[in-house]
């Protein structure tokens, strides 16, 4: 038998200003919410950017499986699409309650709670960001619960040129064109894999002597020989070390085979 608290009905109603309210007592024109037992609902206290929110219980939540462009902040410039993603998230979560689903990892290195965020009517916020082209898929094993749905949504958004897929800032860049002026931020690099290199700590697919791809979670990838000679697009963040550029990826889905 469920505890009495879980059996209590929760009512939702809207005031004359259009604001949503929730109560455990009836109200004129109120409707009963169908809340699954064991699910905790939270008010959203603040939206930091397109993929990070603060709940009313004080938890800072990083949305799993997605990444939105940066907004302007201390020591960083705004990226194309960052303000649009934040504005959409603020609008959709205003006066709404959310519940969370976790994956394998519960927190990131910044002690933020990692979660898939759903509204009370079960709208999957992480997935909606991808569908609208406001976010790219951010694959971070072992958190792969909704990966297939995210990738399908991303393909559709890209084909329709929704959101950031229509911005010049995120157009594919030939690997040989990478330089000190243009390597910052999330990139789509294209080129032919010439070779691979393995060190005690890292495995690299190499476009050239100066541009390579670092493979994390190597066990998830097929045989490295299968990439040699292939024309590919890879997606992720580039780092620079002296005169070399490295793009790190964690999953084979971040490498797209091109004609």
ABEGO torsion letter per residue (X at the ends): XBBAAAABBBBBBBBAAGBBBBBABBBBGBBBBBBBBGBBBBBBABBABAABBBBAAGBBBBBBGBBBBBBBBBGBBBBBGAAAAAAAAAAAABGBBBBBBBBABABBAAGBBBBBBBBAAGBBAAAAAAAAGABBBBBBOABAAAAAAAAAAAAAAAAAGBEAAABAAABBBBAAABBAAAABEBBBBBEBBABBBBBAABBBBBABAABBBBBBGAAABBBAAAABGBBBBBBEBBBBBEABBBBBBABAAABBBBX
